[in-house]
């Protein structure tokens, strides 16, 4: 599998941890909005669950 066919949505958290929101196979140049929304939702869910664990 070539790397140019994969799209990864991620963000940095606390300057050193990378949170992967979603990994998909790229079929077009433009990313569908539903994938962006799903990645954001996954990242927010991860952050919320870890905030409660730290307290």
Buried (B, 14 or more C-beta within 10 A) or exposed (E): EEEEEEBEBEBEEEEEEEBEBBEBEEEEEEBEEEBEEBBBEBBEEBEEEEEEEEE
